[in-house]
Protein backbone atom coordinates (compact mmCIF):
# COMPACT_ATOMS: atom_id res chain seq x y z
CA UNK A 1 0.00 0.00 0.00
CA UNK A 2 1.31 3.39 -0.97
CA UNK A 3 -0.52 6.52 0.16
CA UNK A 4 -3.49 4.48 1.39
CA UNK A 5 -4.44 3.24 -2.08
CA UNK A 6 -4.01 -0.15 -3.67
CA UNK A 7 -1.05 0.00 -6.09
CA UNK A 8 -2.37 -2.93 -8.14
CA UNK A 9 -5.16 -0.86 -9.66
CA UNK A 10 -4.60 2.45 -11.42
CA UNK A 11 -6.71 5.41 -10.50
CA UNK A 12 -9.12 6.24 -13.32
CA UNK A 13 -10.63 9.72 -13.73
CA UNK A 14 -13.90 10.54 -15.50
CA UNK A 15 -15.85 13.78 -15.91
CA UNK A 16 -19.01 14.34 -13.89
CA UNK A 17 -21.51 15.27 -16.59
CA UNK A 18 -25.09 16.50 -16.75
CA UNK A 19 -26.18 12.85 -17.11
CA UNK A 20 -24.92 12.26 -13.57
CA UNK A 21 -25.88 15.56 -11.87
CA UNK A 22 -28.22 17.89 -13.70
CA UNK A 23 -26.82 21.41 -14.37
CA UNK A 24 -23.39 20.62 -12.89
CA UNK A 25 -20.56 22.99 -13.76
CA UNK A 26 -18.21 21.23 -16.21
CA UNK A 27 -15.17 21.50 -13.91
CA UNK A 28 -15.38 18.27 -11.88
CA UNK A 29 -13.81 14.86 -12.37
CA UNK A 30 -14.20 11.80 -10.15
CA UNK A 31 -11.84 8.85 -9.72
CA UNK A 32 -12.65 5.22 -9.13
CA UNK A 33 -11.24 5.82 -5.61
CA UNK A 34 -13.97 8.40 -4.92
CA UNK A 35 -11.73 11.45 -5.10
CA UNK A 36 -13.17 14.52 -6.81
CA UNK A 37 -10.89 16.92 -8.69
CA UNK A 38 -11.82 20.42 -9.80
CA UNK A 39 -10.19 21.81 -12.92
CA UNK A 40 -11.29 25.29 -11.82
CA UNK A 41 -8.95 25.26 -8.80
CA UNK A 42 -6.66 22.44 -10.02
CA UNK A 43 -6.91 20.45 -6.79
CA UNK A 44 -8.62 17.52 -5.09
CA UNK A 45 -11.79 18.56 -3.25
CA UNK A 46 -12.21 17.67 0.43
CA UNK A 47 -15.20 15.64 1.54
CA UNK A 48 -17.03 16.09 4.81
CA UNK A 49 -16.89 13.33 7.45
CA UNK A 50 -20.18 11.87 6.22
CA UNK A 51 -18.94 11.42 2.63
CA UNK A 52 -20.67 14.41 1.09
CA UNK A 53 -19.28 17.26 -0.94
CA UNK A 54 -20.73 20.59 -2.04
CA UNK A 55 -20.53 20.96 -5.82
CA UNK A 56 -21.22 24.03 -7.93
CA UNK A 57 -24.09 23.93 -10.37
CA UNK A 58 -24.65 26.34 -13.24
CA UNK A 59 -27.39 27.99 -11.18
CA UNK A 60 -26.40 27.33 -7.53
CA UNK A 61 -24.88 24.44 -5.62
CA UNK A 62 -25.72 20.94 -4.40
CA UNK A 63 -24.51 18.70 -1.60
CA UNK A 64 -23.87 15.29 -3.12
CA UNK A 65 -23.02 11.87 -1.69
CA UNK A 66 -19.69 10.92 -3.29
CA UNK A 67 -20.42 7.17 -3.18
CA UNK A 68 -23.54 7.71 -5.31
CA UNK A 69 -21.55 9.66 -7.89
CA UNK A 70 -18.95 6.85 -8.06
CA UNK A 71 -21.78 4.36 -8.57
CA UNK A 72 -23.41 6.38 -11.34
CA UNK A 73 -20.16 7.13 -13.19
CA UNK A 74 -18.34 3.80 -12.90
CA UNK A 75 -20.72 0.98 -11.93
CA UNK A 76 -23.90 1.93 -13.83
CA UNK A 77 -21.89 2.53 -17.01
CA UNK A 78 -20.06 -0.80 -16.54
CA UNK A 79 -23.37 -2.66 -16.05
CA UNK A 80 -24.79 -1.02 -19.19
CA UNK A 81 -21.70 -2.01 -21.16
CA UNK A 82 -21.86 -5.64 -20.00
CA UNK A 83 -25.60 -5.83 -20.72
CA UNK A 84 -25.12 -4.36 -24.19
CA UNK A 85 -22.27 -6.77 -24.93
CA UNK A 86 -24.39 -9.72 -23.75
CA UNK A 87 -27.29 -8.59 -25.98
CA UNK A 88 -24.96 -8.49 -28.97
CA UNK A 89 -23.55 -11.92 -28.11
CA UNK A 90 -19.96 -10.67 -28.02
C-alpha positions in Angstrom: 0.0 0.0 0.0 1.3 3.4 -1.0 -0.5 6.5 0.2 -3.5 4.5 1.4 -4.4 3.2 -2.1 -4.0 -0.1 -3.7 -1.1 0.0 -6.1 -2.4 -2.9 -8.1 -5.2 -0.9 -9.7 -4.6 2.4 -11.4 -6.7 5.4 -10.5 -9.1 6.2 -13.3 -10.6 9.7 -13.7 -13.9 10.5 -15.5 -15.8 13.8 -15.9 -19.0 14.3 -13.9 -21.5 15.3 -16.6 -25.1 16.5 -16.8 -26.2 12.9 -17.1 -24.9 12.3 -13.6 -25.9 15.6 -11.9 -28.2 17.9 -13.7 -26.8 21.4 -14.4 -23.4 20.6 -12.9 -20.6 23.0 -13.8 -18.2 21.2 -16.2 -15.2 21.5 -13.9 -15.4 18.3 -11.9 -13.8 14.9 -12.4 -14.2 11.8 -10.1 -11.8 8.9 -9.7 -12.6 5.2 -9.1 -11.2 5.8 -5.6 -14.0 8.4 -4.9 -11.7 11.4 -5.1 -13.2 14.5 -6.8 -10.9 16.9 -8.7 -11.8 20.4 -9.8 -10.2 21.8 -12.9 -11.3 25.3 -11.8 -8.9 25.3 -8.8 -6.7 22.4 -10.0 -6.9 20.4 -6.8 -8.6 17.5 -5.1 -11.8 18.6 -3.2 -12.2 17.7 0.4 -15.2 15.6 1.5 -17.0 16.1 4.8 -16.9 13.3 7.4 -20.2 11.9 6.2 -18.9 11.4 2.6 -20.7 14.4 1.1 -19.3 17.3 -0.9 -20.7 20.6 -2.0 -20.5 21.0 -5.8 -21.2 24.0 -7.9 -24.1 23.9 -10.4 -24.6 26.3 -13.2 -27.4 28.0 -11.2 -26.4 27.3 -7.5 -24.9 24.4 -5.6 -25.7 20.9 -4.4 -24.5 18.7 -1.6 -23.9 15.3 -3.1 -23.0 11.9 -1.7 -19.7 10.9 -3.3 -20.4 7.2 -3.2 -23.5 7.7 -5.3 -21.5 9.7 -7.9 -19.0 6.9 -8.1 -21.8 4.4 -8.6 -23.4 6.4 -11.3 -20.2 7.1 -13.2 -18.3 3.8 -12.9 -20.7 1.0 -11.9 -23.9 1.9 -13.8 -21.9 2.5 -17.0 -20.1 -0.8 -16.5 -23.4 -2.7 -16.1 -24.8 -1.0 -19.2 -21.7 -2.0 -21.2 -21.9 -5.6 -20.0 -25.6 -5.8 -20.7 -25.1 -4.4 -24.2 -22.3 -6.8 -24.9 -24.4 -9.7 -23.8 -27.3 -8.6 -26.0 -25.0 -8.5 -29.0 -23.5 -11.9 -28.1 -20.0 -10.7 -28.0 
